[in-house]
Amino acid sequence: MDEAAEAGTDTPPSGPAHARSGPVHWAVTAAAVGAVIATAVVSAPAEGAPRALRPQTSGHRDAPVTAAPAPDPSKVQLPLDCGPFPVKAARRFAADLDGDGRPETVVAAHCDGTNGTPPDGVYIIAGGSGAGGSGAPRIAATLVRPQENLSVLELESGPGGTVVARVQGYSNADVPQCCPDVNSILTWAPAGADWIRAQASAPAPVAG
């Protein structure tokens, strides 16, 4: 698969592995996933959440909400085994997910190899534990492990402090790496110290 584009407003690379969907915006599907979360039909706690991230009562607030800067993912040792290759933060956004007035950074990152694009990990980076978020930033939660073999095409904040991602993956080990056959919308909702994950099918991308 082609190398993923930079975070933010970048457009994913063209081709069957990373092409964007047509006029049906993927966020419409993400809204439907919110209803699934509300009933907790599909759930899977995220890993490594040392700090409780609580739901908000008035909706999420996009960063910056104060003068505090969002944590820099490059200042954190992400749990990626890249060997001689550097880590690439392919997509990211900043938002105050826990309503404490300080932004967190959500990042999708992978090894910047020379042959295709390795799978992504998705992490929530929080500020340091000192006053005003001082100190070294840290991983507050792991939402996607690279071992899941997913590529993140879209990553953004959703209502109520949720995290939403459009991903591509594989239905089984026999599917060629060039041609992912699973297109999904993943949504995570904060639940105390955990994150509840829901998944829904997304329209297959249209090449071109």
N, C-alpha and C positions, 0 to 999 in steps of 0.2 A: 504494500500500500504506500501511497505517497506520503511524504512527511506532513504532519499536521501543521496548520497555519498558526500564527501568533494569536494570543488571546485577545478579547475585546471585540472590536468590530471587524476583525479579519474574516475573510471568507475561506472556508475549507478548500483544499486543493481539488481540482477537477478530477474526473475519472470515477469509475464505478465504486471504488472503495470509500471515497470521501465526498462525493457530489452532494449538493444540497437538495432538499426536496423541492417540489414544484410550488405552485401558488398556495397550497395548503400549509399554513405556518405551523411549525411543530409545537408552538406554545399552546395552540388550541387543544392538542392532545394532552399536554402537561396539565391543563386546567382540569381535565377529566380525571387525571391521576389523583388530584387533590381530594376528590370524593372517595377514592379508594383508601387513601391514608386515613380519612376521617373515620372510616369503619374498621380500620386495621385488618383488612382482609389479607393483604400481603405485607409482611414485615420481616426485616432482618436487621438487627442492631449493627451499627458501625463499630469498627475496632478502634481501640486506643483513644478514648475520650477522657483525659484526666480531669477536665473541668466541666461542670454541668452547664449545658447550653439549654436555657429554658425557653418555652414558647412565649411569644409576645402577645399582648392583648390588643395592641393597636396597629398590627401589621409591621412588616420589616421596614428598616430604614436604610436606604442605600448610603454607603460611605462617600465622602467624608461627612460624619455627623458632628464631629468635634475637630479641634485642631490636631488631635492625635492622628498620625499617619497609619495607613494600613500596614500590617506586617509584610516584610519583604521575603518571599519564598527562598530567595538565594541565600538568605542568612540562616536557613534551616537545613540540616542534614536529612534529606528525604530518604525513606527506606527503599531505594532503588539500587539494584545490583547492576551497575553499568560497565564494570570493568574499566577499559581505557577510555571510554566515551563519556562526554559530559552529560549532565542532566539538563533537559530542556523543559522549561515551563511553557507548555503549548497554549494553554488557555487559563484565564484567571478572572476573578472579579472580587471586589471588596464590598462588604455590607456589614452592618451591625446585626448579626444574627441572633444574639442573645439579649439585646435590649439594654446593654450596660453603658451605652454611649460611646463605646470604642469599637472600631471596625475590625472584623476578621477578614482574612484573605482565603478564598477558596481557589485551589489551583489544580489543574490537570497537568501532569508532568510525565515524561518518558525519557528513556535514554536516546541521545542524539546520535544514533548509529549511521553507518554509511550505506546500509542495505535495507531499504524500506523503513517503516515506522514501527517501532516496538509498541506493545500495549501501554496504556496509560494507567497511572495511579491517580486517585483524586483525594486531596487532603484539605482539611481546614487548618489554617495557620492562625494562631492567636498571639496577641502581644505578650510581653514578659509579665511576670507576676509582681513586679514592683509597682510603685505608685504611678498612676497614669499610664500603665502598660510598659514601664521602663524595664530594661533587662532584655535578654535574648528571647526572640520569638520561639514558639514551640508548636509542635503538631498537637492540635486539640482533638482531632478525630480523623480516622481513615475511612473514607466512604467507598472507594473502589481500590482493590488490590491489583497490581499488575498481573497476578496469576489468573485473574478472571478473563484475560485476553480480550479486553474491550478497548476500542478507540473512541475518544470523546470528540464529537463533532461540534457540539454546542454546550455552553456552560453559563448559567446565569442564576440570579436570585429570584425566588418566587415569593408569593404572598405569605405573610406570617412567619418570616424567618426561614422559609424552606430553601432548598437547593435543588435545581433542576438541570438535568443533563440529557442531551440526545447522544446515544451511543450506537456503535455497530459492533457486532461480535459474530460468533459462529455457533451453529446448532450442534456440531459434533467435531471431533478431531479430524475427520476425513475431508472437511471443507477446506479448499486451498486458502492459504493466507492472503492471496491476492483478492479474494472474492467473498467478503463477509456476507452471510445470508440472514442475519438477525439485525433488525433495526428497532430500537426501543427508546422510550422515554423513561428515565429513572428520576424519581423524586424522593428527597429525604426530608423528613419533618423532625424537629427537635422534640425529644421526650426525656426530660431530665438529663442524665449523663449520657444517654444514648441517642441515636438517630434512627428513625423508623424509615425503612426503604420500601418504596412501591415501584412496580414496573408495569408499563403498558406498551403495547405494540405501537410503532410509529410507521407512517407511510414510507415505503421504500424510496430511497433517493432516486432521482431521475438523472441519468448521465448527461453531461453536456454543460 
